[in-house]
Amino acid sequence: MADSAESGAEGAGSSAGGTAGSAAGGDGQAPGGETQPSPTVPSRLKVNEDLLVLIKKYAIQLGILVVVWLVGYWAFSVSWIMLGLFVWMWREKKQKAKEFKIKTARNAAQNEQATVLARLEDLPSWVYFPDVERAEWLNKILAQLWPYVGRYVEDILRSSVEPVVKDSHEMLRSFQFSNIMLGDMPPRVGGIQVYTEHVHRNEIILDMEIMYAGDCDIQIRMKRFLAGIQDLQIHGTLRVVMKPLVKFSPLIGGITVFFLNRPEIDFNLTNLADVFDFPGLSSLLKGIVADQVSNFMVLPNRYPMPLIPDLEVAKLKYPMPVGVLRIHLKEAKELMRADVGFMKKGKSDPYCTLQVGAQSFKSKTIENTLEPRWNEYYEAVVDQLEGQTMQVNMFDEDPGSKDDPLGNAAVSISEVVKMGFSDVWLPLEDATTGQVHLRMSWLSLSSQMEALDKMEKVKRIADADALSSALLVVRVDSAKNLPTVKKSGSDPNPYVELSVAQKHWKTKPQYNTYEPVWEEAFNFLIQNPLHQELLAEVKDEKTKKTLGKKVISVKSLLTLDKMSTKRPFRLDGTSAELHMELILRILSSEADESDDLDEIEPISPTAAGPSTPAAPPTEPAQPSPASSTEDRQANNSNGSVVRRRNNAANASTTTPTRPKSEPAAVDGPNPYASQVQLSLHHSADTDKLLVTVHKATNLMPQANQKMCDPYVRIYLQPDKNRSGRKKTSVVKDNVNPAWDETLEFPVTLAEAKQRSLDIVIKNKRSLFETIRGNSTGTLGRVEVDLSKVDNLATQNNPIWFDLKQDFGSLSRSSSVSSYRSEL
């Protein structure tokens, strides 16, 4: 019995200890005599991993001791220790916040309901917007497909991306992906919005909110160095355009995907790349990654996927833009104090950045102020209307460290298109206080020569020659018969460099070929189509030599049909040909119909607003409803005004009566000129001339001043006595004042028609300024000949008059010349 028990125990011990014996190098057999598989390799790997962890822990502790010893050896100040401690604490704080964000996103992917209830501020878009629908069925499909997507991406990176990187430079010959793992966490679709209105019947357009917080691990190796990224996070709105719809399988001709605005991107760095995870370096690296994503997938860049043969991919990837958004960044006020002051209250050194898709603009920095005034102009080419926004970000510049955010705001481009012109103070979000003053104009695209004359007139009134008058779209297709590169042992890597004035674009290089195909498109804003030229140069990336060039006058496109041409251009001095398509469009502030409806993706009303709805070319145009020319004004709490530009073609019935020969009177408000609005009427009951001063716009303050205190002084000429002089009250701190005051002049109707009005808008000066006599205080002047005013005896509608500037007292350097230097 005992022997039996012992033998049983020994058998059990032998069976249970087989693994250990094998690990020690024995043969490890089962009681039945069958040989078990040897687990020698996994056990050694485990020992090696434990040893690596121990070595890493020892190295970290040794490094800390060495740093402490060096601090004492070189007698460093305690400030260095405090600085290092501060950097370490900052990094720990950022790391914990990042880990919490990743954990929350992953929990939402597994159990959305529980995570939403626990953290209400990170709700998906379908909670806020009723027209956005949930897509749980799509998330379940993505979860099922994700393992196969991971293998597909790995094949693409290894077979396509890796060879291209190796061939791009000699130093990257050893580049390779050592590990590609997308992880187990698939991306999540927060909501889907399908557009059903103002969409062509041959296309389907939908927006998808993409949220990805995966556990990916991608490692790259160059020689002995290893670097990688983990915990990639992406959040943005992805637009999917299915176009054109066809009558045969697969019913959809192609799919185009792109981000409307820059997505939020974050990730952790591993191995050698972890040295970049420090203040300044981390934001620099992530900014570079965001720029590369923008160059690939953010408007105007698209990723096309043709589904049928013979589909013109170039127009699918690069359709015609829908217009240009002209932005006037005027000023800001009540900004937060970011800099600490010792003897006085701290201020900031603010600057502003604007982003429209992949396009970004940065203003100059105004030092030591909470109310900066920029007066700078920017122009952004817009490819999509509905859904695209302009991001406004305010920062305090801190040289040597990360700039402090002062707030942000967002502007819906489609709303600006509907109004035509918008002048608004935007409150800054993510800030305790602050507002920014923007004036935005929507410019549609026209192929009519008359539109160029109108735009040049607007520029002359605004004294803004640096603003653009036209848009040139250059589509570079291919090149043929490029010349042989001398003293080169291989075929060239050609690319095309395009230049108009100071603006330069270049295509991606095509490797080792004399007949490259690029299929890329670029946009140029043209200031003067009559004098500017396009320079196209084909160069070799290896030798940097020019293979051929061609100079094309923009003026030559004005006389062509629809201002466009598509043909090969013979390069100077060679037999090579460069195949390009050139399309010129004049910028128009009026709501005329576009000639590119077959190429534009009209998912919302065109620049005409509600009076000209977008429709497919095959359908009859809808009649325009009656349009009112009355300026629709919406005064917000800060006194800002948002105006809607009127269509001059529909305004003939209600346009205010104006003098026939009076050059100062204009049809309506001009967003770029200083103007005053008046009503002129002679009352038969009181036998007096009544002049109602309504308001003024775009007044230019004196030198070194941000605001002014305007009032209106009127003389009934030729009299200069007190009875012929009237003035309004003073409006404090305003460059767009509103008075709505009526001034009375005792004069008969017959005498009034022989007189004229000398109208001057002045800035109220203090007694000290008056004594010094260093400023006239004149903000603008206009003279109105009453003999040329029709129907003075009847009640007339308000009339806009352009003000003549007194250049002796105005600071032009703080206004027009400032944006000239920037542009």
Number of C-alpha atoms within 10 A of each C-alpha: 6 7 8 9 10 11 12 12 12 12 14 13 11 17 14 12 13 19 20 15 14 17 18 12 11 12 15 22 17 14 12 6 8 9 11 13 11 15 12 14 10 11 14 12 11 11 11 12 12 12 12 12 11 11 12 12 12 11 12 11 12 12 12 11 12 12 13 12 12 12 15 12 9 8 9 11 10 10 9 11 14 11 11 11 12 12 14 12 12 13 15 12 12 11 14 11 12 17 14 12 14 21 14 18 22 21 16 19 22 11 11 16 11 11 18 16 11 11 11 9 8 13 15 19 19 17 13 9 11 9 14 19 16 17 15 13 9 14 17 13 10 18 16 12 12 18 16 11 15 18 14 11 14 19 13 12 16 15 11 11 14 18 15 14 15 15 13 15 10 9 10 16 15 13 17 20 18 14 13 19 16 22 16 13 19 25 20 25 24 22 23 22 19 15 15 12 12 17 18 21 13 13 18 19 19 15 21 22 20 19 22 21 26 24 18 20 18 21 19 17 15 15 11 6 11 16 17 20 17 19 20 19 22 15 19 17 23 21 23 20 19 22 22 18 16 14 8 9 10 11 14 19 23 23 20 18 21 22 28 28 25 22 21 12 17 19 18 19 20 18 12 11 16 14 11 17 17 14 13 13 13 17 15 15 14 15 14 11 14 19 14 13 17 23 15 16 21 26 24 28 22 22 17 20 15 20 15 15 8 8 13 11 15 16 16 23 22 23 19 22 21 23 26 24 23 19 18 21 22 17 18 24 17 15 25 22 19 20 16 11 10 7 6 7 9 15 19 25 21 30 23 25 16 22 18 26 26 22 19 14 14 15 19 14 17 18 14 15 17 20 21 22 23 23 18 23 23 20 21 20 21 22 23 22 24 18 15 21 20 19 18 21 20 26 22 26 21 14 7 7 9 15 17 16 18 24 23 22 18 17 16 14 20 21 15 23 30 20 21 26 24 24 18 21 23 19 20 21 15 12 15 11 15 22 23 26 19 19 20 25 22 28 28 26 27 27 24 18 13 11 21 21 14 17 21 19 12 20 18 13 15 16 14 17 16 18 23 22 24 26 23 22 21 20 21 23 19 18 24 16 14 21 14 12 17 9 7 10 7 12 14 27 20 30 24 26 17 22 17 17 12 6 11 12 14 18 17 14 20 18 18 14 15 19 17 21 17 19 18 19 24 16 18 21 23 25 17 18 22 13 10 15 18 17 16 23 22 24 21 22 18 18 14 12 15 17 22 22 22 17 15 14 14 22 16 13 20 21 10 13 9 16 21 19 14 13 12 16 18 17 20 14 10 13 12 22 21 26 18 21 17 18 22 27 29 29 26 25 24 22 24 18 17 19 15 18 16 14 14 18 22 22 21 21 21 25 30 24 22 15 20 18 18 24 20 15 12 7 7 8 12 11 9 11 10 9 17 15 20 15 13 14 12 13 12 11 7 11 14 17 17 22 21 22 27 27 19 14 11 16 16 12 10 12 18 19 15 22 19 10 10 16 11 18 21 17 16 20 22 19 20 18 22 24 27 30 21 20 19 23 20 24 18 12 6 12 14 18 24 20 19 19 22 18 17 27 21 18 24 23 26 20 14 10 11 17 17 24 19 29 22 25 16 21 21 22 17 12 12 10 10 8 12 17 18 17 18 18 12 18 18 14 13 19 20 21 22 19 17 14 15 17 16 20 18 14 19 15 17 9 11 21 15 13 17 18 19 17 20 21 23 22 24 19 15 8 9 8 13 13 9 8 10 9 15 17 22 23 27 24 22 20 18 19 19 19 16 16 19 14 14 20 14 12 13 18 15 19 22 23 27 22 24 16 17 14 11 10 16 21 17 15 13 20 18 18 17 16 22 15 10 13 13
